[in-house]
Amino acid sequence: MPVSPMNRRAFVKKSAVTGAAVAAAGTVAAAPAEAAERGPAKPPKKNRTWTFSILGTTDLHSHVFDWDYYKDAAYSDSKGNSVGVARVATLIKQQRAAKGEEHVLLVDAGDIIQGTSLAYYFARVQPITDKGAPKHPMAVAMNHMRYDAAALGNHEFNYGIEVLRKFESQCRFPLLAANALDAKTLKPAFQPYTVKRICVPGAPDIKVGILGLTNPGIALWDKDNVSGKMVFPGLVEQAKKYVPRLRALGCDVVFLTDHSGLDGSSSYGDELPYVENASNLVAEQVPGIDAILVGHTHVEVPSYTVKNAETGEDVLLSEPYCWGYRLSVFDFELELVRGQWKVTRKTAQTLNPNTVEEDPEIKQLLEADHELVVKYVNTPVGTCTEDLSAAESCWKDVPIMDFIHQVQMDTVKAGLSTADAALPLISVAAPFSRTADIPAGSVTIKDIAGLYIYDNTLYGKKLTGAQLKDYLEYAAKYYYRVPAGTKVDTATLTNANSFWDYMYDTAAGVSYDIDIAQAEGSRIKNLSWNGTPVADDQVFVVAVNNYRANGGSGYPHIAAADIAYSSTNEIRQLMIDYVTAKGALDPKDFAVTNWRLTQDGTPVFS
């Protein structure tokens, strides 16, 4: 454990006294005349030192204010978190005031322009690409907060490259992505890095190189937007290219901002040769890195250290959760040694903004945009005959999920060729939100947006019966194994294998059981269509979102399957249009899913 700054002086003073006593006991003191001739001893000259900090956010997902657009209320959760850059901005002001403006840099690790109704509004309802349209609220907020750089996240590409480029043009800081390359030239499609200078009076500037890396999964997840236009090599591969370049430019500190987690995992199986969550691998395999701001995985990691395999040096990592829940603070101490700055100490922590007020300047800048979106999400689109809740959607067949399936099947059916329309049609979809609820009575945009929170588009793909069974077996690994005779506790039943809710698909149009008493790979029982067991060679058209259709979450067969239908319309908007056209939602009109959990054939839930 390092000696704290408060104790270091006492430690040095005590050591000096002890050393003097040892010298007196073991040596003969110099004669007074000789000592006088030499004069008083000069204390050794101390090297110049300096400190600075890099503050980091990630996965803000267009949370500006501490507000939940789906609930039309101030954000709240069981852990007491707040959301939004408006509160984070107050923490940043405090850090700058305490440490000095010239001692602080501000960086983000991506996923900025997608994730809330506010993001959707300024991408689709009143797009920032329209002539005379206002700036994106996140550009306004981040410019005001004086960001120095931001990495691109995968969700930056959800609305297409045109929207992303417009957002980039509105930012007064660079969007970095060393591993986003032009598909034809293989040259960087975005700025790979930036170099910031920290002015030290009477000494050389400290040069801080900031390298941005995005997620290779973009090639799959947003294939429709980037195919043929951009390619996304691995983080390790590109860091090996650019970190030495930053050192060659004379950077005293090399800091990475990665839209990539730090556990070495991938959610897309072997669809890509590059690791999805590679920040730990970058730290371990690429020499010359001081610290990494981590993103993408929506977890809080205040401080984490990885030892570089080549140099043995420690690389410091921190991930500040998401949505503005936390702010990462990297503190660096440097010493000027023979004209060059060297990092002598580095620490990281996360700060919680839930105890500070929102920045009044950001409120003034963006309150009108916020109110515009609040009005939009509260627009009535129809009615519902009964309350539809998603609370049990992860372990029961519930009508609110059938609503999604029905819209997907109706839309795909209307767009099929005559030949494909003769094939059986089914749908797969995930329970994105357990808190979603469509109330009885009036239904507004926010009610539907809270159920389908992603900006996915729709595909129809062809799978055989054998492939469909494989697909459903893959989904069934979402459940922990619960032997027959053992009580099923829904609190511990789901999310086995780090398989999160958004990764778990149920199917409509077929009937099947998931036997959670069985081992993974042997759980799908009684798979049938129209009352008849599904044959291995039977061909289905499967309505599925673009994320899954392009390989998201690593489901088998679906990425390579033949396409029967595709659309650029967001599924959420299709659901809004469905309610608007029908006038009323009635579960009696929905497709019957008929899946259930069993233990050795016995139903778990009625």
DRENKOL-192218 format. One line per 5 residues: number of its first residue (from 1); their letters; for each residue x, y, z of C-alpha. Coordinates in steps of 0.02 Angstrom, whole numbers. Layout:
# residues N
NUM = a = X Y Z  ... $
# end
This chain:
# residues 606
1 = mpvsp = 0 0 0  75 171 -47  113 294 90  -20 429 92  35 609 51 $
6 = mnrra = -13 662 227  102 532 306  245 544 183  325 700 262  325 623 436 $
11 = fvkks = 397 462 365  540 554 276  577 663 429  583 513 544  695 419 423 $
16 = avtga = 815 566 413  833 576 602  861 388 615  991 395 477  1086 535 564 $
21 = avaaa = 1093 433 724  1163 282 632  1296 392 551  1347 465 719  1364 292 796 $
26 = gtvaa = 1463 213 654  1580 350 588  1699 485 650  1628 660 629  1726 781 516 $
31 = apaea = 1837 909 600  1756 1080 626  1885 1167 516  1859 1044 374  1669 1062 386 $
36 = aergp = 1683 1250 386  1795 1245 232  1664 1145 136  1521 1258 191  1342 1204 226 $
41 = akppk = 1280 1052 128  1160 1091 -14  997 994 -16  977 886 -172  881 973 -311 $
46 = knrtw = 705 905 -327  629 865 -496  478 964 -552  311 876 -524  135 903 -589 $
51 = tfsil = -37 826 -572  -186 819 -688  -347 721 -707  -448 643 -847  -634 634 -812 $
56 = gttdl = -734 503 -906  -913 462 -952  -983 323 -1060  -1144 252 -1130  -1241 412 -1098 $
61 = hshvf = -1371 357 -1226  -1443 533 -1242  -1488 551 -1059  -1478 739 -1036  -1592 765 -886 $
66 = dwdyy = -1636 657 -737  -1797 603 -822  -1882 443 -878  -1976 476 -1040  -2061 306 -1034 $
71 = kdaay = -2138 343 -863  -2155 531 -891  -2076 560 -721  -1911 594 -635  -1797 443 -650 $
76 = sdskg = -1790 325 -503  -1726 151 -468  -1701 38 -318  -1519 90 -300  -1551 277 -292 $
81 = nsvgv = -1462 317 -454  -1489 475 -554  -1466 491 -742  -1413 626 -863  -1265 734 -908 $
86 = arvat = -1345 885 -824  -1300 813 -652  -1132 747 -712  -1093 923 -775  -1105 987 -597 $
91 = likqq = -979 857 -537  -863 908 -678  -874 1090 -628  -829 1040 -450  -678 942 -511 $
96 = raakg = -617 1087 -617  -641 1210 -474  -547 1099 -351  -402 1051 -465  -391 1198 -583 $
101 = eehvl = -458 1212 -760  -286 1177 -834  -273 1015 -736  -428 928 -806  -472 841 -970 $
106 = lvdag = -645 768 -1010  -673 613 -1118  -818 498 -1165  -815 315 -1220  -963 313 -1338 $
111 = diiqg = -1148 271 -1364  -1205 451 -1359  -1346 479 -1485  -1464 331 -1458  -1561 264 -1311 $
116 = tslay = -1700 382 -1258  -1855 459 -1336  -1755 619 -1347  -1626 530 -1457  -1761 456 -1567 $
121 = yfarv = -1850 623 -1586  -1697 712 -1654  -1652 568 -1769  -1823 526 -1840  -1963 646 -1789 $
126 = qpitd = -1868 810 -1810  -1702 746 -1879  -1546 849 -1856  -1512 816 -2041  -1661 923 -2094 $
131 = kgapk = -1622 1096 -2160  -1636 1223 -2020  -1656 1089 -1886  -1582 1127 -1714  -1422 1046 -1654 $
136 = hpmav = -1429 878 -1570  -1457 905 -1383  -1308 795 -1341  -1195 902 -1450  -1259 1058 -1362 $
141 = amnhm = -1234 982 -1189  -1063 907 -1222  -999 1065 -1307  -1055 1163 -1155  -966 1040 -1042 $
146 = rydaa = -808 1061 -1148  -770 881 -1190  -597 854 -1262  -638 693 -1357  -763 551 -1370 $
151 = algnh = -749 376 -1441  -882 314 -1559  -999 183 -1488  -1090 51 -1588  -1257 138 -1562 $
156 = efnyg = -1189 293 -1649  -1223 199 -1811  -1404 151 -1775  -1481 296 -1870  -1363 286 -2017 $
161 = ievlr = -1200 370 -2064  -1284 532 -2121  -1355 566 -1946  -1188 520 -1867  -1091 636 -1982 $
166 = kfesq = -1211 778 -1945  -1189 750 -1759  -1001 747 -1783  -1007 915 -1873  -1102 991 -1726 $
171 = crfpl = -974 937 -1596  -830 1051 -1546  -726 898 -1501  -669 751 -1607  -762 585 -1619 $
176 = laana = -623 455 -1616  -621 281 -1692  -452 212 -1744  -533 49 -1796  -673 121 -1904 $
181 = ldakt = -600 116 -2079  -662 162 -2252  -710 -3 -2335  -624 41 -2499  -465 130 -2445 $
186 = lkpaf = -445 52 -2272  -397 225 -2211  -475 295 -2052  -655 349 -2078  -645 454 -1919 $
191 = qpytv = -504 538 -1826  -404 401 -1737  -329 507 -1598  -302 680 -1531  -157 755 -1433 $
196 = kricv = -193 876 -1292  -62 989 -1211  -65 1028 -1027  30 1190 -995  155 1184 -851 $
201 = pgapd = 229 1357 -811  418 1356 -827  423 1177 -894  382 1082 -1054  199 1050 -1090 $
206 = ikvgi = 133 879 -1042  73 796 -1202  -75 679 -1179  -119 565 -1325  -300 508 -1326 $
211 = lgltn = -337 359 -1439  -516 308 -1476  -572 130 -1515  -747 72 -1557  -831 -97 -1561 $
216 = pgial = -802 -223 -1702  -980 -286 -1678  -1043 -135 -1777  -1004 -237 -1933  -1141 -358 -1880 $
221 = wdkdn = -1262 -255 -1778  -1275 -112 -1902  -1234 -210 -2058  -1373 -123 -2155  -1296 48 -2121 $
226 = vsgkm = -1110 10 -2139  -1092 -137 -2259  -982 -87 -2406  -946 80 -2325  -844 44 -2168 $
231 = vfpgl = -751 -101 -2090  -707 -124 -1907  -547 -219 -1864  -503 -270 -1686  -454 -155 -1545 $
236 = veqak = -290 -243 -1508  -238 -238 -1690  -268 -52 -1709  -198 -6 -1538  -35 -92 -1587 $
241 = kyvpr = -28 24 -1736  -71 188 -1652  1 180 -1476  181 178 -1543  134 323 -1656 $
246 = lralg = 75 426 -1508  236 386 -1414  335 437 -1569  242 602 -1568  314 633 -1396 $
251 = cdvvf = 161 595 -1292  204 584 -1109  39 500 -1067  -60 383 -1181  -243 368 -1134 $
256 = ltdhs = -368 257 -1225  -556 277 -1233  -630 109 -1283  -810 68 -1323  -772 -109 -1269 $
261 = gldgs = -788 -201 -1104  -646 -279 -1007  -686 -463 -986  -629 -530 -1156  -803 -594 -1201 $
266 = ssygd = -904 -583 -1362  -1092 -594 -1384  -1082 -640 -1567  -998 -810 -1558  -880 -839 -1703 $
271 = elpyv = -968 -723 -1825  -820 -603 -1814  -634 -637 -1785  -621 -489 -1666  -662 -488 -1481 $
276 = enasn = -809 -379 -1427  -753 -337 -1249  -566 -319 -1275  -506 -178 -1162  -417 -299 -1046 $
281 = lvaeq = -331 -379 -1196  -276 -209 -1261  -201 -168 -1091  -113 -336 -1080  -49 -350 -1259 $
286 = vpgid = -8 -172 -1314  139 -89 -1226  144 97 -1194  -31 128 -1126  -55 218 -961 $
291 = ailvg = -244 205 -936  -407 158 -1023  -583 227 -1005  -696 77 -1034  -873 73 -1103 $
296 = hthve = -1007 -33 -1187  -1050 -158 -1050  -1151 -44 -933  -1062 -92 -773  -971 6 -639 $
301 = vpsyt = -785 -31 -622  -709 108 -515  -529 48 -535  -452 -105 -617  -270 -141 -656 $
306 = vknae = -199 -252 -794  -14 -290 -807  58 -273 -982  136 -439 -1033  283 -360 -1124 $
311 = tgedv = 335 -218 -1008  265 -274 -840  191 -100 -820  19 -79 -742  -120 -12 -852 $
316 = llsep = -262 73 -757  -442 48 -814  -609 120 -756  -788 106 -820  -919 230 -755 $
321 = ycwgy = -1076 124 -778  -1195 207 -903  -1328 343 -928  -1231 466 -818  -1246 354 -665 $
326 = rlsvf = -1061 385 -626  -910 490 -674  -739 408 -685  -593 509 -618  -416 463 -669 $
331 = dfele = -283 558 -568  -104 563 -632  55 620 -545  205 658 -655  387 702 -628 $
336 = lvrgq = 502 794 -748  656 683 -768  797 747 -879  675 854 -978  542 719 -999 $
341 = wkvtr = 381 695 -901  359 524 -821  202 456 -739  246 414 -559  73 375 -491 $
346 = ktaqt = -101 349 -559  -266 309 -475  -448 295 -529  -617 305 -444  -798 336 -489 $
351 = lnpnt = -907 475 -420  -1096 470 -400  -1189 626 -459  -1351 584 -368  -1312 707 -227 $
356 = veedp = -1286 861 -337  -1408 971 -431  -1423 979 -620  -1317 1110 -704  -1432 1262 -724 $
361 = eikql = -1345 1315 -884  -1382 1149 -969  -1561 1162 -907  -1575 1333 -986  -1498 1273 -1150 $
366 = leadh = -1603 1116 -1171  -1763 1134 -1071  -1862 1179 -1228  -1800 1024 -1321  -1843 917 -1171 $
371 = elvvk = -2020 986 -1161  -2043 957 -1347  -2002 772 -1323  -2112 758 -1168  -2258 823 -1271 $
376 = yvntp = -2218 700 -1411  -2210 545 -1301  -2374 589 -1217  -2466 593 -1383  -2616 472 -1376 $
381 = vgtct = -2619 343 -1518  -2764 231 -1465  -2836 131 -1321  -2813 -40 -1241  -2949 -156 -1177 $
386 = edlsa = -2848 -213 -1026  -2684 -181 -935  -2538 -269 -1020  -2386 -295 -909  -2213 -362 -951 $
391 = aescw = -2171 -403 -770  -2177 -591 -799  -2125 -589 -983  -1959 -676 -948  -2038 -838 -888 $
396 = kdvpi = -2219 -833 -948  -2310 -815 -1112  -2393 -644 -1087  -2503 -541 -1205  -2389 -389 -1208 $
401 = mdfih = -2256 -493 -1296  -2386 -562 -1416  -2417 -381 -1467  -2239 -369 -1531  -2252 -536 -1619 $
406 = qvqmd = -2416 -489 -1702  -2348 -327 -1773  -2192 -414 -1837  -2291 -554 -1920  -2420 -438 -1998 $
411 = tvkag = -2285 -326 -2069  -2178 -466 -2141  -2330 -556 -2211  -2382 -401 -2308  -2211 -389 -2389 $
416 = lstad = -2179 -570 -2441  -2171 -634 -2618  -2309 -751 -2675  -2195 -902 -2655  -2135 -855 -2481 $
421 = aalpl = -2311 -810 -2425  -2355 -994 -2444  -2230 -1040 -2308  -2277 -1045 -2123  -2238 -878 -2039 $
426 = isvaa = -2176 -860 -1860  -2097 -722 -1756  -1957 -710 -1627  -1934 -565 -1505  -1852 -526 -1337 $
431 = pfsrt = -1926 -455 -1176  -1825 -294 -1173  -1904 -219 -1017  -1984 -305 -867  -2055 -138 -811 $
436 = adipa = -2150 -103 -973  -2338 -83 -955  -2475 -34 -1076  -2621 27 -970  -2803 -6 -996 $
441 = gsvti = -2882 146 -1077  -2782 278 -1167  -2618 221 -1247  -2480 347 -1284  -2317 339 -1381 $
446 = kdiag = -2220 323 -1219  -2315 164 -1172  -2259 79 -1332  -2084 154 -1329  -2060 86 -1153 $
451 = lyiyd = -2096 -89 -1217  -1985 -82 -1372  -1836 22 -1317  -1717 -13 -1462  -1716 63 -1635 $
456 = ntlyg = -1720 -104 -1725  -1787 -133 -1899  -1874 -289 -1964  -1821 -439 -2067  -1901 -599 -2127 $
461 = kkltg = -1775 -742 -2137  -1794 -925 -2184  -1753 -1065 -2062  -1786 -1250 -2071  -1873 -1341 -1931 $
466 = aqlkd = -1707 -1413 -1871  -1628 -1240 -1872  -1776 -1167 -1779  -1757 -1298 -1643  -1571 -1255 -1629 $
471 = yleya = -1619 -1072 -1617  -1742 -1104 -1475  -1618 -1218 -1385  -1492 -1077 -1391  -1623 -959 -1316 $
476 = akyyy = -1663 -1085 -1179  -1488 -1072 -1105  -1556 -910 -1030  -1629 -1018 -889  -1535 -1099 -747 $
481 = rvpag = -1564 -1285 -733  -1693 -1325 -599  -1713 -1513 -566  -1886 -1589 -553  -1957 -1576 -378 $
486 = tkvdt = -1860 -1416 -344  -1959 -1257 -318  -1934 -1128 -456  -1883 -956 -393  -1904 -825 -528 $
491 = atltn = -1776 -715 -440  -1638 -841 -481  -1710 -926 -635  -1652 -815 -777  -1493 -739 -850 $
496 = ansfw = -1388 -898 -841  -1228 -893 -944  -1230 -701 -936  -1375 -711 -1058  -1469 -550 -1027 $
501 = dymyd = -1652 -515 -1059  -1622 -425 -1225  -1532 -582 -1285  -1675 -702 -1248  -1801 -736 -1387 $
506 = taagv = -1971 -816 -1374  -2063 -875 -1530  -2243 -849 -1587  -2334 -949 -1719  -2267 -1113 -1651 $
511 = sydid = -2300 -1204 -1487  -2162 -1276 -1379  -2107 -1318 -1203  -1943 -1270 -1119  -1898 -1406 -994 $
516 = iaqae = -1785 -1320 -867  -1752 -1486 -780  -1650 -1540 -931  -1471 -1498 -978  -1438 -1357 -1101 $
521 = gsrik = -1462 -1415 -1280  -1600 -1538 -1233  -1736 -1423 -1169  -1853 -1389 -1316  -1997 -1513 -1314 $
526 = nlswn = -2159 -1533 -1413  -2113 -1407 -1548  -2262 -1397 -1664  -2342 -1286 -1794  -2529 -1284 -1824 $
531 = gtpva = -2549 -1435 -1711  -2421 -1542 -1804  -2242 -1582 -1748  -2115 -1475 -1839  -2017 -1575 -1968 $
536 = ddqvf = -1830 -1549 -1982  -1843 -1500 -2166  -1996 -1390 -2148  -1957 -1210 -2201  -2019 -1061 -2102 $
541 = vvavn = -2013 -874 -2130  -1957 -798 -1965  -1997 -616 -1924  -1845 -553 -1829  -1762 -387 -1789 $
546 = nyran = -1606 -331 -1883  -1492 -349 -1731  -1531 -533 -1716  -1544 -560 -1904  -1367 -497 -1927 $
551 = ggsgy = -1293 -607 -1791  -1323 -510 -1629  -1308 -619 -1473  -1233 -762 -1573  -1391 -859 -1618 $
556 = phiaa = -1358 -1005 -1737  -1409 -1005 -1922  -1501 -839 -1926  -1361 -727 -1991  -1328 -838 -2142 $
561 = adiay = -1512 -875 -2177  -1595 -821 -2339  -1688 -655 -2333  -1873 -655 -2374  -1910 -478 -2315 $
566 = sstne = -1820 -323 -2251  -1871 -147 -2205  -1791 13 -2142  -1942 54 -2032  -1912 40 -1846 $
571 = irqlm = -2016 -95 -1761  -2066 30 -1626  -2144 144 -1757  -2231 -5 -1837  -2309 -41 -1667 $
576 = idyvt = -2365 139 -1649  -2440 133 -1825  -2528 -31 -1783  -2616 44 -1632  -2658 202 -1728 $
581 = akgal = -2735 103 -1870  -2830 -17 -1757  -2887 117 -1636  -2887 -10 -1493  -2771 -147 -1432 $
586 = dpkdf = -2859 -309 -1388  -2758 -465 -1336  -2889 -571 -1425  -2818 -506 -1589  -2639 -559 -1552 $
591 = avtnw = -2547 -713 -1612  -2555 -855 -1488  -2377 -896 -1434  -2410 -1052 -1330  -2239 -1079 -1252 $
596 = rltqd = -2217 -1131 -1072  -2087 -1185 -945  -2094 -1364 -882  -1998 -1480 -765  -1993 -1656 -834 $
601 = gtpvf = -2151 -1614 -932  -2246 -1537 -787  -2294 -1354 -814  -2204 -1236 -694  -2330 -1093 -705 $
606 = s = -2514 -1105 -741 $
# end
